[in-house]
Amino acid sequence: MKRILLPGLLLGVLIGVASRPSALWAWDAQALLDVLPTAALVQQTPPFGPWMQTETTELTLQGALSHTQPIVEGLSLSGTVWGMADSLPSQSPLSTPAAKIDLQSRVLEMKLVWEAIPGTLIWDAGKKVIHPSSGFFRTPLNVISHGPLGNTANLTGSAVGTWEEGWVGTDVTLLVGSLSIADFFSPRLEGGAAADTALQYLSTPQPDWQDLARVDLRLGEADVRLLGLLSTGGPGSGDTSVHVTAGAGLDTNIGQAVTVRAEVSAENSQNRMVVTDSQLGTTGAQAVSWAPRALAGFTWTNADQLSVMAEYYYNGAGFIGDDYARLIAYSQNLRNGSFTGPDVLDQFGDFSAAQHYGFARVAGKIDDKLTAAGWTTVNLQDFSGLTGIVLTLSYDTWTVNASLMDAWGNTGTEAGLSPLLWRVDMEVSLFL
């Protein structure tokens, strides 16, 4: 009972407030109900059992509540809380929640903002999300991102979800004309297993000390961003090394219709698993220095709000050539039950094993209430990929989405080795 009390209470409050417009003075609320039929390959008796196609239906109910409260002139407090009830977080009928439903909740942001010198010097303290990147399907400059919460981001092709948890810390911003200089510091916050368990429905542990400096500058029609990140676990941590990440980005307009963007980031040292023998199933660890993550793309939009987007992503920590071939062969043998071993293919997340990826998206209005979008992500090394279609109907404070995502490629490709076959999302949203 103690395990579900806090998130259950939070989710109930979110839904209750969202259902009472009279209680929402100066508050913003959103509630989402998702029905997600999915077809995927599921191993019946791991680790050597056969893989069989299985259809499941996952139900999720999510809610978020945001508020900004002025305290005195130049001083305000703002925050966002989020909760979710999920019937099948594993998306496998062989792994269901022990309590029949999985409950999660987080304080996404909670910060005190002080304009020490109005329009010039701003100080934030608390929990906040920092997203310097302007990329859509990959975000190289979001170097301290927790990633999206919930289950909606991947069906739209976006790397950034509807909600994301921030970091506890303090941020100072100096504004001088078209120049902005900011520094965000977040401390290491880990209180041991007991404290982490007690706080799991409020905040994620912060295993590292982080200091993120950002510079934004307007040069003519171009927005230039520079950033540098220092992070370390420090004394008592399993990783006491100092990690350095540097990044730069550029956004500019070409005429009234085209926006072009490019950005790159790289870390001084990053560890990855490599396949040493694909037949025996042996793997090893390898350190990669200054492996860049780079994105370049454009968006064209006409007067009728039809938009076409294309992006290219280079993943320097990914695999290519013989290394990639060994990875695919290893993953095929792992699925066939030839041996047991770690999942090297998805060590950086879904669809991130190769070095070269492309993305395209077309979106537009069908009428005043109905919009449509289609997108595809392609592994440019084996030409497998993901494709999605999204329809959105908006009426007053309600939004209804219908999405379909499909993975395509043979079993000798990255997408073909994914257990996911297809996934549908039918979503109803209420904004207040």
C-alpha positions in Angstrom: 0.0 0.0 0.0 2.8 2.4 0.8 4.3 1.9 -2.7 1.2 3.2 -4.5 0.0 5.8 -2.0 2.0 8.8 -3.2 1.8 8.5 -7.0 -1.8 7.3 -6.8 -2.7 10.4 -4.7 -0.8 12.7 -7.0 -2.4 11.3 -10.1 -5.8 11.5 -8.5 -5.2 15.2 -7.6 -4.1 15.9 -11.2 -7.2 14.3 -12.7 -9.5 15.8 -10.1 -8.2 19.3 -10.7 -8.4 18.8 -14.5 -12.0 17.9 -14.2 -12.9 21.1 -12.3 -12.4 24.2 -14.4 -13.5 26.5 -11.5 -10.5 25.3 -9.6 -8.0 26.1 -12.3 -7.6 29.8 -11.8 -4.0 30.6 -12.7 -3.2 26.9 -13.2 -2.5 24.9 -16.4 -3.5 21.2 -16.5 -3.4 18.4 -19.1 -4.7 14.9 -18.9 -4.0 12.1 -21.5 -5.6 8.8 -22.0 -3.7 6.4 -24.3 -4.7 3.1 -25.8 -1.7 1.4 -27.4 -2.2 -1.8 -29.4 1.3 -3.3 -30.1 2.6 -6.3 -32.1 6.1 -7.4 -31.1 8.3 -10.5 -31.0 8.4 -11.9 -27.4 10.7 -14.7 -26.3 8.4 -17.3 -24.6 10.9 -19.0 -22.2 14.2 -16.9 -22.0 17.0 -17.2 -22.7 16.6 -20.0 -25.3 12.9 -20.2 -26.0 11.4 -19.3 -29.4 10.4 -15.8 -30.3 6.7 -15.4 -31.3 4.6 -12.5 -32.5 2.4 -11.3 -29.6 -0.3 -8.6 -29.7 -1.0 -6.6 -26.6 -2.9 -3.5 -25.6 -1.4 -1.1 -23.1 -3.5 1.5 -21.3 -2.0 4.6 -19.8 -3.5 7.6 -18.0 -1.2 10.6 -17.6 -1.7 14.0 -16.0 0.3 17.2 -15.4 -0.3 20.3 -13.5 1.7 23.6 -13.8 1.5 26.9 -12.0 3.5 30.1 -11.9 3.0 32.3 -8.8 4.4 35.8 -8.6 5.6 36.6 -5.1 6.8 40.1 -5.3 8.0 42.2 -8.3 10.8 40.4 -9.9 10.4 37.2 -7.9 8.2 34.2 -8.8 7.8 30.5 -8.1 6.8 28.0 -10.8 6.5 24.2 -11.0 5.1 21.2 -12.8 4.1 17.8 -11.4 3.3 14.7 -13.5 1.9 11.3 -12.8 1.1 8.2 -14.9 -0.8 4.9 -14.4 0.3 2.2 -16.8 -1.3 -1.2 -17.3 1.7 -2.8 -19.1 5.0 -0.8 -18.9 7.0 -3.8 -20.2 4.7 -4.0 -23.3 5.0 -7.8 -22.8 2.1 -10.1 -21.6 4.8 -12.2 -19.9 5.9 -9.3 -17.6 2.9 -7.6 -15.9 3.0 -5.2 -12.9 2.9 -6.9 -9.6 0.1 -4.6 -8.4 -1.8 -5.0 -11.8 -1.0 -1.4 -12.6 2.3 0.5 -12.5 2.2 4.0 -11.0 4.8 6.7 -11.6 5.1 10.4 -10.6 7.7 13.1 -10.7 8.1 16.7 -9.8 9.3 17.8 -13.3 10.2 21.4 -12.4 10.0 23.5 -9.2 12.0 26.7 -9.3 12.3 30.1 -7.7 13.1 32.8 -10.3 14.6 36.2 -9.3 15.2 39.0 -11.7 18.0 40.5 -9.7 18.5 43.2 -12.4 15.4 43.3 -14.6 16.2 42.3 -18.1 19.9 41.8 -17.3 20.6 39.3 -14.5 18.3 36.4 -13.7 18.8 33.8 -11.0 16.9 30.4 -10.9 17.1 27.9 -8.0 15.3 24.6 -7.8 14.5 22.0 -10.5 14.5 22.9 -14.2 14.8 21.4 -17.7 17.5 22.7 -20.0 17.1 22.1 -23.7 19.6 24.0 -25.9 19.1 21.8 -28.9 16.8 22.7 -31.8 17.0 19.3 -33.4 13.8 17.2 -33.8 14.6 13.5 -34.1 18.0 13.8 -32.4 19.2 16.5 -30.0 23.0 16.6 -29.7 23.0 19.7 -27.5 20.7 18.3 -24.9 23.7 17.0 -23.0 22.0 16.7 -19.6 18.6 15.5 -20.7 16.7 12.8 -18.7 14.8 11.9 -21.8 11.0 11.9 -22.3 8.6 10.5 -19.7 5.5 8.6 -20.7 5.1 6.9 -24.0 4.2 9.5 -26.7 7.5 10.8 -28.0 8.5 7.8 -30.1 5.2 7.6 -32.1 5.7 11.2 -33.4 9.4 10.7 -34.3 10.5 13.4 -31.9 13.4 13.0 -29.4 11.7 15.3 -27.0 8.5 14.1 -25.3 5.5 16.0 -23.9 7.1 15.9 -20.4 10.6 15.5 -19.1 12.1 15.7 -15.6 14.6 18.4 -14.8 17.6 18.6 -12.6 17.9 20.1 -9.2 20.4 23.0 -9.2 20.9 26.7 -9.7 21.1 28.7 -12.9 22.5 32.3 -13.4 21.8 34.1 -16.7 23.3 37.4 -17.8 21.7 39.3 -20.7 23.6 42.0 -22.6 22.0 43.1 -25.8 21.9 40.1 -28.2 24.3 38.1 -25.9 23.2 35.7 -23.3 25.6 33.9 -20.9 24.3 31.3 -18.4 25.7 28.8 -16.0 23.8 25.9 -14.4 25.2 23.9 -11.5 23.6 20.7 -10.2 25.0 18.8 -7.2 25.3 15.1 -6.8 22.1 14.0 -4.9 22.2 10.3 -3.9 21.1 9.4 -0.4 21.5 5.6 -0.6 19.0 2.9 -1.4 16.5 3.8 1.4 16.4 7.5 0.4 16.2 6.8 -3.3 13.2 4.4 -2.7 11.5 7.0 -0.6 11.9 9.7 -3.2 11.3 7.6 -6.3 7.9 9.2 -7.0 9.3 12.7 -6.6 12.7 12.9 -8.1 15.4 10.8 -9.9 18.8 10.5 -8.1 21.5 12.7 -9.5 24.7 10.6 -9.6 27.1 13.4 -10.8 28.1 16.9 -10.1 27.4 18.9 -13.3 28.3 22.4 -14.4 26.8 23.5 -17.7 27.8 26.8 -19.3 25.9 28.2 -22.3 26.5 31.2 -24.5 23.8 32.4 -27.0 24.5 35.1 -29.5 22.4 36.7 -32.3 24.5 37.4 -35.4 22.4 39.0 -38.1 19.8 36.4 -39.0 21.6 33.6 -37.2 21.3 32.3 -33.6 24.6 30.8 -32.4 24.9 28.6 -29.3 28.0 27.4 -27.5 28.1 25.1 -24.5 30.5 23.3 -22.2 29.7 20.7 -19.6 31.9 19.4 -16.7 30.7 16.4 -14.8 32.0 14.0 -12.2 30.7 11.6 -9.6 33.4 12.8 -7.2 34.5 11.1 -4.0 32.4 8.0 -3.1 31.1 7.6 -6.6 31.7 4.6 -8.9 33.0 7.0 -11.5 35.3 9.6 -10.1 36.7 10.8 -13.5 36.0 14.3 -14.8 34.1 14.3 -18.1 34.2 17.2 -20.5 31.6 17.8 -23.2 31.7 20.7 -25.7 29.0 21.7 -28.2 28.0 24.3 -30.7 24.9 25.0 -32.7 23.6 27.4 -35.4 20.1 28.3 -36.5 19.3 30.7 -39.3 16.5 31.6 -41.7 16.7 31.7 -45.5 13.9 33.9 -46.6 10.5 33.6 -44.9 10.0 29.9 -45.5 13.2 28.0 -44.7 15.0 27.4 -41.3 18.4 25.7 -41.3 20.0 24.2 -38.3 23.3 22.5 -37.5 24.8 21.4 -34.2 27.5 19.2 -32.8 28.7 18.0 -29.4 31.4 15.6 -28.2 32.6 14.1 -24.9 36.2 13.6 -24.0 35.7 9.9 -23.0 32.7 7.6 -23.5 32.6 3.8 -22.9 30.8 1.4 -25.2 30.5 -2.4 -25.5 31.9 -4.0 -28.6 31.6 -7.4 -30.1 34.8 -9.3 -30.2 33.5 -12.6 -31.6 30.0 -12.8 -33.0 29.9 -16.6 -33.1 31.1 -17.2 -29.6 29.1 -14.3 -28.2 32.1 -12.6 -26.5 32.1 -8.8 -25.9 34.4 -6.2 -24.5 34.6 -2.7 -23.3 36.1 0.2 -25.3 36.7 3.8 -24.5 35.9 6.3 -27.3 37.4 9.8 -27.1 35.7 12.9 -28.5 33.2 11.0 -30.6 31.0 13.7 -32.1 27.2 13.7 -32.3 26.2 16.0 -35.1 22.9 17.0 -36.7 22.1 19.1 -39.8 18.7 19.8 -41.1 16.1 22.2 -42.5 12.4 23.0 -42.2 10.4 24.5 -45.0 7.0 26.0 -44.2 4.5 27.6 -46.7 1.7 30.1 -46.1 -0.8 27.3 -45.6 1.3 25.8 -42.8 2.4 22.8 -44.9 5.9 21.9 -43.6 8.7 19.6 -44.8 11.5 18.7 -42.5 14.7 16.7 -43.2 17.6 16.0 -40.8 20.8 14.0 -40.9 22.5 12.7 -37.8 26.0 11.4 -37.3 26.6 9.2 -34.2 30.3 9.0 -33.6 29.9 6.4 -30.8 28.1 4.1 -33.2 29.4 1.3 -35.3 30.3 1.0 -39.0 32.1 -1.4 -41.4 33.3 -4.7 -39.9 32.4 -3.6 -36.4 28.8 -3.0 -37.5 28.7 -6.4 -39.3 29.9 -8.2 -36.2 27.3 -6.4 -34.1 24.5 -7.5 -36.4 25.7 -11.1 -36.6 26.1 -11.2 -32.8 22.5 -9.8 -32.4 21.1 -12.4 -34.8 22.8 -15.2 -32.9 21.7 -13.8 -29.6 18.1 -13.8 -30.7 18.4 -17.3 -32.2 19.5 -18.6 -28.7 23.0 -19.5 -29.8 24.3 -18.0 -26.5 23.3 -15.5 -23.8 24.9 -12.1 -23.5 24.3 -8.4 -23.1 22.2 -6.4 -25.6 25.0 -4.5 -27.4 22.7 -3.4 -30.3 20.5 -1.1 -28.0 23.2 -0.1 -25.5 22.6 3.6 -26.4 18.8 3.3 -26.8 16.6 2.2 -29.6 17.9 2.8 -33.2 21.2 4.3 -32.2 23.8 1.5 -33.0 25.0 2.8 -36.4 26.8 6.0 -37.3 24.6 7.5 -40.0 20.9 8.2 -39.8 18.4 10.2 -41.8 15.0 11.6 -41.0 12.2 13.2 -43.0 8.8 14.5 -42.0 5.8 16.1 -43.8 3.0 17.8 -41.8 0.1 20.0 -42.7 -3.5 21.1 -42.0 -6.3 19.2 -43.6 -8.8 21.7 -42.3 -9.1 24.1 -39.3 -9.4 21.2 -36.8 -7.6 18.3 -38.4 -3.8 18.0 -39.1 -1.7 15.1 -40.4 1.9 14.2 -40.3 4.1 11.4 -41.8 7.7 10.7 -40.8 10.4 8.2 -41.3 13.8 7.5 -39.7 16.3 5.5 -41.8 19.5 3.7 -40.9 21.7 4.9 -43.8 24.1 1.9 -43.4 21.6 -1.0 -43.8 18.5 1.0 -45.0 16.1 -0.3 -42.4 13.9 2.1 -40.5 10.9 3.3 -38.7 7.8 5.0 -40.2 5.0 6.8 -38.5 1.7 8.5 -39.4 -0.1 10.9 -37.0 -3.6 12.4 -37.3 -4.6 15.1 -34.8 -8.2 16.4 -34.3 -8.5 19.5 -32.1 -11.8 20.8 -30.7 -12.0 23.5 -28.0 -9.8 22.1 -25.1 -9.8 18.6 -26.4 -7.3 16.9 -28.7 -7.6 13.4 -30.3 -4.6 11.8 -31.8 -4.3 8.6 -33.8 -0.7 7.3 -34.5 0.8 4.3 -36.2 4.5 3.4 -36.1 6.0 0.5 -38.1 9.5 -1.0 -38.1 10.8 -2.3 -41.4 13.9 -4.3 -42.5 15.1 -7.9 -42.7 16.7 -9.7 -39.8 20.1 -8.6 -41.0 19.3 -5.0 -40.2 19.0 -2.9 -37.1 15.2 -2.3 -37.4 14.7 -5.9 -38.5 16.2 -7.1 -35.2 14.0 -4.9 -33.1 11.2 -6.9 -31.3 8.8 -4.2 -32.3 6.7 -4.9 -35.4 4.1 -2.2 -35.2 2.4 0.1 -32.6 -0.8 2.1 -32.6 -1.6 4.9 -30.3 -5.1 6.3 -29.8 -4.9 9.3 -27.5 -7.4 11.7 -26.0 -6.0 14.9 -24.4 -7.7 17.6 -22.3 -6.1 21.0 -21.8 -7.2 23.4 -19.2 
